[in-house]
Amino acid sequence: MTTVIFVHGTGIREREYNETFQIIEQKIHAQRPDIKVSPCLWGVLGAKFNDNRASVPLEDATLALSQREEDAEIVLWGQLYRDPLYELRLLSLKPIESGNPFGEEPGDVLQSRVASLTPGSQLQAKLQEAGIAEVFEPAREAVIHSEPYQRALLTVSESDLSEYYAPIARAVVAQAMFISEQQEKFPPILTDAQLRDKVVELLTLALGEAELGLGGWLLKPFVELAQHGGTNYVRGNRLELTDKISPMPGDILLYQTRGEKIRAFIQQQIEQAEPPVVLIAHSLGGIACVDLLVQQQLSQVELLVTVGSQAPFLYEINALYSLEYGQLLPEHFPEWLNIYDLRDFLSYVGNRIFPDRVQDVVVDSKQPFPRSHGAYWTNAKTWEAIISRLP
């Protein structure tokens, strides 16, 4: 029986790993129920504070992040992931409509539709599939009671009422994703752009006969942002910020200096598995697997799949632990499939670095970076490439 071992990347711990492992197991068993999928949670050996964060200054800090995107819709979602009310803030900048003394205000009509909406069977099923059914109502309430939403209602006119449905739907969905992350839950919608967009589409249609596209005036800021780049400033308590971001760079530094324990852990999982073995390794996990398979002749491993990995990059800059630049991959190194995404700036190609030893496959998550780095597992192209090569 073939065994697939999933080796995670940097910064991942048990909760996140289990969520991703379940997705991978479901994707494989949907087409190959005969395959055993086994875990490899090396994060138990990952970076951690050994002295209760004694090295962290107790001061507020500002972390500046900037990114440039080509696709306006991807830029838009990048903003919504950081601020679910971003579009509604833009809508609130429109001129306020004068009151209607003879009847109900368009904003009141809009508010009534949003507040009274009961998801139909199709939308409810999609919310369940997306993993946000339980947080949908709290997300809607958070949007309805927000100041940007209330201000946006004042700008609604009868002629452009439908223009507001899609932005409100995106705000509610983005808010639901935000709540999920706050609760340390990782539903499929966080990385599956097609699933996310389908939920938005169904919610938009449920609100009324809306135009699903963005209005010209509303699209303009995102086009400009895509052309010129945008900067987001994340401010917060230094301890909280350090706790949040330290596992990712910490694991990288730990691996580069003391990676032998991590490689030994992966080797142990391989030796305990029923052959033939396939390694599916993400990000830093791919680097560790390449190093291990260069150093050790593990004949039971027939296929290495690296996903969003930096191993070719490290080799090119002569920073790969197991192999100096200019040295060839050993003959015992298994077949190597490398999956990358042009939107994932932490993914690299291997065929030009290791000619005839690596097969590169490109996928497109339609997600902005850095979310694109974790979006491979819900991408159909990823599994098309992997399933067809499984022994």
Sequence and secondary structure as in RCSB ss.txt:
>XXXX:A:sequence
MTTVIFVHGTGIREREYNETFQIIEQKIHAQRPDIKVSPCLWGVLGAKFNDNRASVPLEDATLALSQREEDAEIV
LWGQLYRDPLYELRLLSLKPIESGNPFGEEPGDVLQSRVASLTPGSQLQAKLQEAGIAEVFEPAREAVIHSEPYQ
RALLTVSESDLSEYYAPIARAVVAQAMFISEQQEKFPPILTDAQLRDKVVELLTLALGEAELGLGGWLLKPFVEL
AQHGGTNYVRGNRLELTDKISPMPGDILLYQTRGEKIRAFIQQQIEQAEPPVVLIAHSLGGIACVDLLVQQQLSQ
VELLVTVGSQAPFLYEINALYSLEYGQLLPEHFPEWLNIYDLRDFLSYVGNRIFPDRVQDVVVDSKQPFPRSHGA
YWTNAKTWEAIISRLP
>XXXX:A:secstr
  EEEEE  TT  HHHHHHHHHHHHHHHHHH TTSEEEEE GGGGS   SSTTTTS SSEEEEEEEE  S HHHH
HHHHHHH TTHHHHHHTTS      TTS  HHHHHHHHHHH    HHHHHHHHHHT HHHHHHHHHHHHTSHHHH
HHHTT  GGGGGGGHHHHHHHHHHHHHHHHHHTT   GGGT HHHHHHHHHHHHHHH S   S  HHHHHHHHHH
HHH EEEEEEEEHHHHHHHHTHHHHHHHHHHHHTHHHHHHHHHHHHHS SSEEEEEETHHHHHHHHHHHHS  TT
EEEEEEES  HHHHHHTT  TT  TT    TT  EEEEEEETT TT    TTTSTTTEEEEEE     TTGGGG 
GGG HHHHHHHHTT  
